[in-house]
Amino acid sequence: MKKLLLLFALIGITGAYAQTPLQIHQKAILIDTHNDILSNILITKQDVGQLQSTGNFDLVRAKQGGLDGQIFSIWCGEEYGKGTAFALANREIDSLYALIARNPGKIILVHNAKELVTAVKQQKMAAMIGVEGGHMIEDRLDYIDSLAKRGMNYLTLTWNNSTAWATSARDEVTKKDSLKHPGLSEYGKKIVKHLNELGVMVDVSHVGERTFYDVMATSSKPVIASHSCAYSLNPNRRNMKDAQLKALAKNGGVVFVNFYSGFVDSTYTPKVSAFLHRHKAELDSLTKVYHDGDLANIRLNAIYKSESDKIRPPLSLLIKHIDYIAKLIGVDHVGIGSDFDGAESYPLGMDSVSDYPKITEELLKLGYTEKDVNKILGGNFIRVFKANVGK
C-alpha cells in the first residue's frame, strides 16, 4: 500500500511540473524564414503593426503565436527586370524600416544570430530580410552589396523565372528542351561565392535541380531552402527530392517547410483549379482592382472562405512533411518557412501566425522531444545563420 501511495505521489509531482505543449512552444525561439507581407502592403497600405482582419501576419497575432523572428520576403514578379526590380526591392525594404520605426518597442532589425538572441531577450520580434529572386539584383554585384548593407540575410537565387546566370525549377521542367545552359553559369558561381564572402545565406528554394547541385558544389557555407516541401510526398517541381534533401544535409544546410496547400497536398491543384474556374469573372475583377494576380487570388479565397476551406488539406499533411524530412535527413536540418501572405491557401488550422503553437503540439504527439522541437522551430535556423555570418 505504501508503495502505491508513493507511486501516486510521484505521479502527482510529475503532473504538477509537466509542461504543456503551449509552455514548450512559448519557451522556444521560433523563426519563420519566409513571409510575403511586404509586397502585399505596398498595394493594400495596411499597417501590420496593428491587428488585421485579413491576411496572415501582423505584430499582434505574431506575439500570440510566439513568433520571435521573421524573415520578410522582398519579392517582385518576372515582369520587373533591369531598371525596375532593384528599385522595387528597396521600396519594400523601406516599408519594413517604416514598420520598425512605428513600433520600436515591438520589432527590431537584426543582422546576425547574436543580435537575434538579444532581440528575443528584449521581447522584440527580430526582423530579417530575404530577397526572393535573383532578378532583383539585375545581374549586378554592387546591387548585392547594397542590399546586404540594408540587411539582406538571404538571396533566393531565382524565383519562378530564370536569370541570365541561374535556371529556375519552373524553367528546368517546362523549358528543358530549349535551355542551352541549365544550372549556374560562371557568373552565377561568382555570385554564390560573393554571397558567401558577405555572410548572406544562399537560398535554393525555386531553383532547378541543375542549379541546386551547382550551388552545392560551389558554396563554402551551409545553404538553405527557405520555403520548400518534400517531393516524395507531393511531386511538385518546387519541392525537394530525397537526393537533394540529403545533399543539403551533407552541406550542413536546412530546409524550411512551406505551408502552401499546393506544395503540401498532391490533390490540391486540380481542386483549386476548379474553384478558380467557378469564380473566374470575380477573380478577373479583383485582379483589375489590385493589379496583382496573387493578391486577387488570396482575396477571392477569403470571400469564399467556406468553399475554399473544403479543399484545404488537413494540418496532419503539413506535419507529415516536417516528419518525413526529419526522419530522412535528421532533425537538425528542418525548420519553418510558412510562405504566409504569399499564397491563397494553407492547411486547415493554419490561418495566421497566431497558429504556430499547433505545430508544436502535433510534433510532441508524434514523440518529438522538447529539444527536437526547439531545433525545428528556430534552433536550426540560428545555427545556419551563425555559420554564414560568423556571429
For each residue, the residues with C-beta under 8 A, 3 or more apart:
1: 4 5
2: 5 6
3: 6 7
4: 1 7 8
5: 1 2 8 9
6: 2 3 9 10
7: 3 4 10 11
8: 4 5 11 12
9: 5 6 12 13
10: 6 7 13 14
11: 7 8 14 15
12: 8 9 15 16
13: 9 10 16 17
14: 10 11 17 18
15: 11 12 18
16: 12 13
17: 13 14
18: 14 15
19: 23 24 27 370
20: 23 24
21: 24 25 357 360 361 364
22: 25 26 357 360 361
23: 19 20 26 27
24: 19 20 21 27 28 360 364 370 373
25: 21 22 28 30 66 356 357 360 361 373 377
26: 22 23 66
27: 19 23 24
28: 24 25 66 360 373 374 377 378 379
29: 68 69 116 117 120 374 377 378 379 382
30: 25 65 66 67 68 69 336 356 377 378
31: 68 69 70 71 116 126 335 336 377 378 381 382
32: 35 67 69 70 71 256 336 337 338 340 353 356
33: 71 130 154 224 226 227 256 335 336 337 381
34: 71 73 130 132 205 226 227 256 258 337 338 339 340 342
35: 32 56 57 70 71 72 73 338 339 340 341 342 353
36: 39 40 73 75 132 339 340 341 342
37: 40 41 48 55 56 57 72 340 341
38: 41 42 72 73 74 75 92 93 95 96
39: 36 42 43 73 74 75 76 92
40: 36 37 43 44 46 55 295 298 341
41: 37 38 44 45 46 48 95
42: 38 39 45 91 92 95
43: 39 40 290 291 292 295
44: 40 41 55 295
45: 41 42
46: 40 41 52 54 55 58
47: 50 99 102
48: 37 41 52 55 57 58 59 99
49: 58 59 99 102 103 106 107
50: 47 58 59 60
51: 58 60 61
52: 46 48 55 57 58 61
53:
54: 46 299 302
55: 37 40 44 46 48 52 58 298 341 352
56: 35 37 338 340 341 346 351 352 353
57: 35 37 48 52 61 62 70 340 341 352 353
58: 46 48 49 50 51 52 55 61 62 353
59: 48 49 50 62 63 103 106 107 125
60: 50 51 63 64
61: 51 52 57 58 64 65 352 353 354
62: 57 58 59 65 67 70 125 353 354
63: 59 60 66 67 106 125
64: 60 61 353 354
65: 30 61 62 352 353 354 355 356 357
66: 25 26 28 30 63 356 357
67: 30 32 62 63 70 125 353 356
68: 29 30 31 116 119 120 125 126 378
69: 29 30 31 32 110 116 119 120 125 126 127 128 378 381
70: 31 32 35 57 62 67 125 126 127 128
71: 31 32 33 34 35 128 129 130 153 154 226
72: 35 37 38 92 96 127 128 129 130
73: 34 35 36 38 39 130 131 132 342
74: 38 39 89 92 93 129 130 131 132 136 147 152
75: 36 38 39 92 131 132 133 136 159 342
76: 39 79 80 84 85 88 89 133 135 136
77: 80 159
78: 81 135 159 160 161
79: 76
80: 76 77 84 85 88 135 136
81: 78 84 85 135 138
82: 85 138 139
83: 87 138
84: 76 80 81 87 88
85: 76 80 81 82 88 89 133 135 136 137 138
86: 89 90 136 137 138 140 143
87: 83 84 90 91
88: 76 80 84 85 91 92 136
89: 74 76 85 86 92 93 131 136 147
90: 86 87 93 94 150
91: 42 87 88 94 95
92: 38 39 42 72 74 75 88 89 95 96
93: 38 74 89 90 96 97 129 147 150 151
94: 90 91 97 98
95: 38 41 42 91 92 98 99
96: 38 72 92 93 99 100 109 127 129
97: 93 94 100 101 109
98: 94 95 101 102
99: 47 48 49 95 96 102 103 107 127
100: 96 97 103 104 107 108 109 127
101: 97 98 104
102: 47 49 98 99
103: 49 59 99 100 106 107
104: 100 101 107 108
105: 124
106: 49 59 63 103 124 125
107: 49 59 99 100 103 104 124 125 127
108: 100 104 119 122 124 125 126 127
109: 96 97 100 127 128 129 151
110: 69 115 116 118 119 126 127 128
111: 115 151 153 389
112: 115 116 199 385 386 389 390 391
113: 116 117 382 385 386 389 391
114: 117 118 391
115: 110 111 112 118 119 126
116: 29 31 68 69 110 112 113 119 120 126 128 382 385
117: 29 113 114 120 121 382
118: 110 114 115 121 122
119: 68 69 108 110 115 116 122 124 125 126
120: 29 68 69 116 117 123 124 126
121: 117 118
122: 108 118 119
123: 120
124: 105 106 107 108 119 120
125: 59 62 63 67 68 69 70 106 107 108 119
126: 31 68 69 70 108 110 115 116 119 120
127: 69 70 72 96 99 100 107 108 109 110
128: 69 70 71 72 109 110 116 151 153
129: 71 72 74 93 96 109 147 150 151 152 153
130: 33 34 71 72 73 74 152 153 154 155 156 203 226
131: 73 74 75 89 136 137 147 152 154 155 156
132: 34 36 73 74 75 136 156 159 203 206 226
133: 75 76 85 136 156 158 159 161 206
134: 137 155 156 157 158 159 163 165 166 191
135: 76 78 80 81 85 138 158 159 161 163
136: 74 75 76 80 85 86 88 89 131 132 133 143 147
137: 85 86 131 134 140 141 143 144 147 155 191
138: 81 82 83 85 86 135 143
139: 82 163 164 165 187
140: 86 137 143 144
141: 137 144 145 190 191 194
142: 145 146
143: 86 136 137 138 140 146 147
144: 137 140 141 147 148 152 155 191 194 195 198 200
145: 141 142 148 149 198
146: 142 143 149 150
147: 74 89 93 129 131 136 137 143 144 150 152 155
148: 144 145 151 152 198 199 200
149: 145 146
150: 90 93 129 146 147
151: 93 109 111 128 129 148
152: 74 129 130 131 144 147 148 155 200
153: 71 111 128 129 130 200 201 385
154: 33 71 130 131 200 201 202 203 224 226
155: 130 131 134 137 144 147 152 195 200 201 202 203
156: 130 131 132 133 134 159 203 204 205 206 207 226
157: 134 163 166 188 191 192 202 203 204 206 207 211 215
158: 133 134 135 161 162 163 166 167 168 169 206 207 208 211
159: 75 77 78 132 133 134 135 156 168 206
160: 78 168 169 170 171 206
161: 78 133 135 158 168 170 171
162: 158 166 167 168 171 179 208
163: 134 135 139 157 158 166 188
164: 139 185 187
165: 134 139 184 185 187 188 191
166: 134 157 158 162 163 183 184 185 188 191 207 211
167: 158 162 171 172 179 181 182 183 207 208 210 211
168: 158 159 160 161 162 171 172 206 207 208 211
169: 158 160 172 173 206 207 208 209 237 238
170: 160 161 173 174 206 208 237
171: 160 161 162 167 168 174 175 179 208
172: 167 168 169 175 176 179 182 208 209 210 211 237
173: 169 170 176 208 237
174: 170 171
175: 171 172 178 179
176: 172 173 179 182
177:
178: 175
179: 162 167 171 172 175 176 182
180:
181: 167 185
182: 167 172 176 179 208 210 211
183: 166 167 188 208 210 211 213 214
184: 165 166 188 189 192 210 211 214 215 218
185: 164 165 166 181 188 189
186: 189 190
187: 139 164 165 190 191
188: 157 163 165 166 183 184 185 191 192 211 214
189: 184 185 186 192 193 214 218
190: 141 186 187 193 194
191: 134 137 141 144 157 165 166 187 188 194 195
192: 157 184 188 189 195 196 202 215 218 219
193: 189 190 196 197 218 219 220
194: 141 144 190 191 197 198
195: 144 155 191 192 198 200 201 202
196: 192 193 199 200 202 219 220 221 388
197: 193 194
198: 144 145 148 194 195
199: 112 148 196 388 389 390
200: 144 148 152 153 154 155 195 196 388
201: 153 154 155 195 221 222 223 224 384 385 388
202: 154 155 157 192 195 196 215 219 221 223 224
203: 130 132 154 155 156 157 223 224 225 226
204: 156 157 207 211 212 215 223 224 225 248
205: 34 156 225 226 227 228 238 258 337
206: 132 133 156 157 158 159 160 168 169 170 238
207: 156 157 158 166 167 168 169 204 211 212 215
208: 158 162 167 168 169 170 171 172 173 182 183 211 212
209: 169 172 212 213 241 244
210: 167 172 182 183 184 213 214
211: 157 158 166 167 168 172 182 183 184 188 204 207 208 214 215
212: 204 207 208 209 215 216 244 247
213: 183 209 210 216 217 247
214: 183 184 188 189 210 211 217 218
215: 157 184 192 202 204 207 211 212 218 219 223
216: 212 213 219 223 247 248 251
217: 213 214
218: 184 189 192 193 214 215
219: 192 193 196 202 215 216 222 223 251
220: 193 196
221: 196 201 202 387 388
222: 201 219 251 252 253 254 384 387 388
223: 201 202 203 204 215 216 219 248 251 253
224: 33 154 201 202 203 204 253 254 255 256 384
225: 203 204 205 228 240 248 253 254 255 256 337
226: 33 34 71 130 132 154 156 203 205 256 337
227: 33 34 205 256 257 258 260 337 338 339 342
228: 205 225 238 239 240 255 256 257 258 263 337
229: 233 234 236 238 239 240 257 258 263 264 321
230: 233 234 239 240 242 245 321 324 325 328
231: 234 235 236 239 240 241 242 244
232: 235 241 242 324
233: 229 230 239 264 266 317 320 321 324
234: 229 230 231 239 263 264 265 266 321
235: 231 232 239 266
236: 229 231 239 262 263 266
237: 169 170 172 173
238: 169 205 206 228 229 258 263
239: 228 229 230 231 233 234 235 236 263
240: 225 228 229 230 231 244 245 248 255
241: 209 231 232 244 245
242: 230 231 232 245 246 328
243: 246 247
244: 209 212 231 240 241 247 248
245: 230 240 241 242 248 249 255 325 328 329 333
246: 242 243 249 250 328 329
247: 212 213 216 243 244 250 251
248: 204 216 223 225 240 244 245 251 253 254 255 329 333
249: 245 246 252 253 329 330 332 333
250: 246 247
251: 216 219 222 223 247 248
252: 222 249 384 387
253: 222 223 224 225 248 249 333 384
254: 222 224 225 248 332 333 334 335 380 381 383 384
255: 224 225 228 240 245 248 325 333 334 335
256: 32 33 34 224 225 226 227 228 334 335 336 337 381
257: 227 228 229 318 321 322 325 334 335 336 337
258: 34 205 227 228 229 238 263 264 337 338 339
259: 264 318 338 339 340 343 346 347 350
260: 227 263 264 339 342 343 345 346
261: 264 265 268 272 311 312 313 343 345 346 347
262: 236 265 268 269 272 343 345
263: 228 229 234 236 238 239 258 260
264: 229 233 234 258 259 260 261 268 313 317 318 321 347
265: 234 261 262 268 313 317 347
266: 233 234 235 236 269
267: 270 271 313
268: 261 262 264 265 271 272 311 312 313 345
269: 262 266 272 273
270: 267 273 274
271: 267 268 274 275 311
272: 261 262 268 269 275 276 311 344 345
273: 269 270 276 277
274: 270 271 277 278
275: 271 272 278 279 304 307 308 311
276: 272 273 279 280 283 297 300
277: 273 274 280
278: 274 275
279: 275 276 282 283 300 304
280: 276 277 283 284
281: 284 285
282: 279 285 286 300 303
283: 276 279 280 286 287 296 297 300
284: 280 281 287 288
285: 281 282 288 289
286: 282 283 289 290 296 297 299 300
287: 283 284 290 291 292 293 296
288: 284 285 291
289: 285 286 296
290: 43 286 287 295 296 299
291: 43 287 288
292: 43 287 295 296
293: 287 296 297
294: 297 298 342 343 344
295: 40 43 44 290 292 298 299
296: 283 286 287 289 290 292 293 299 300
297: 276 283 286 293 294 300 301 344
298: 40 55 294 295 301 302 341 343 344
299: 54 286 290 295 296 302 303
300: 276 279 282 283 286 296 297 303 304 344
301: 297 298 304 305 308 344 345
302: 54 298 299 305 308
303: 282 299 300
304: 275 279 300 301 307 308
305: 301 302 308 309
306: 309 310
307: 275 304 310 311
308: 275 301 302 304 305 311 312 344 345
309: 305 306 312 348
310: 306 307
311: 261 268 271 272 275 307 308 345
312: 261 268 308 309 345 346 347 348
313: 261 264 265 267 268 317 318 347 348
314: 317 347 348
315: 318 319 347 348 349 350 358 362
316: 319 320 362
317: 233 264 265 313 314 320 321 347
318: 257 259 264 313 315 321 322 346 347 350 359
319: 315 316 322 323 359 362 363 366
320: 233 316 317 323 324
321: 229 230 233 234 257 264 317 318 324 325
322: 257 318 319 325 326 334 359 363 376
323: 319 320 326 327 363 366
324: 230 232 233 320 321 327 328
325: 230 245 255 257 321 322 328 329 333 334
326: 322 323 329 330 331 333 334 368 372 376
327: 323 324
328: 230 242 245 246 324 325
329: 245 246 248 249 325 326 333 334
330: 249 326 333
331: 326 334 368 372 375 376
332: 249 254 375 380 383
333: 245 248 249 253 254 255 325 326 329 330 380
334: 254 255 256 257 322 325 326 329 331 376 380
335: 31 33 254 255 256 257 376 377 378 380 381
336: 30 31 32 33 256 257 356 359 376 377 378
337: 32 33 34 205 225 226 227 228 256 257 258
338: 32 34 35 56 227 258 259 346 350 353
339: 34 35 36 227 258 259 260 342 343
340: 32 34 35 36 37 56 57 259 346 352 353
341: 35 36 37 40 55 56 57 298
342: 34 35 36 73 75 227 260 294 339
343: 259 260 261 262 294 298 339 346
344: 272 294 297 298 300 301 308
345: 260 261 262 268 272 301 308 311 312
346: 56 259 260 261 312 318 338 340 343 350 351
347: 259 261 264 265 312 313 314 315 317 318 350
348: 309 312 313 314 315
349: 315 355 358
350: 259 315 318 338 346 347 355 358
351: 56 346 354 355
352: 55 56 57 61 65 340 355
353: 32 35 56 57 58 61 62 64 65 67 338 340 356
354: 61 62 64 65 351
355: 65 349 350 351 352 358 359
356: 25 30 32 65 66 67 336 353 359 360 377
357: 21 22 25 65 66 360 361
358: 315 349 350 355 361 362
359: 318 319 322 336 355 356 362 363 377
360: 21 22 24 25 28 356 357 363 364 373 377
361: 21 22 25 357 358 364 365
362: 315 316 319 358 359 365 366
363: 319 322 323 359 360 366 368 372 373 376
364: 21 24 360 361 367 368 370 373
365: 361 362
366: 319 323 362 363
367: 364
368: 326 331 363 364 372 373 376
369: 372 373
370: 19 24 364 373 374
371: 374 375
372: 326 331 363 368 369 375 376
373: 24 25 28 360 363 364 368 369 370 376 377
374: 28 29 370 371 377 378 379
375: 331 332 371 372 379 380
376: 322 326 331 334 335 336 363 368 372 373 379 380
377: 25 28 29 30 31 335 336 356 359 360 373 374
378: 28 29 30 31 68 69 335 336 374 381 382
379: 28 29 374 375 376 382 383
380: 254 332 333 334 335 375 376 383 384
381: 31 33 69 254 256 335 378 384 385
382: 29 31 113 116 117 378 379 385 386
383: 254 332 379 380 386 387
384: 201 222 224 252 253 254 380 381 387 388
385: 112 113 116 153 201 381 382 388 389
386: 112 113 382 383 389 390 391
387: 221 222 252 383 384
388: 196 199 200 201 221 222 384 385
389: 111 112 113 199 385 386
390: 112 199 386
391: 112 113 114 386
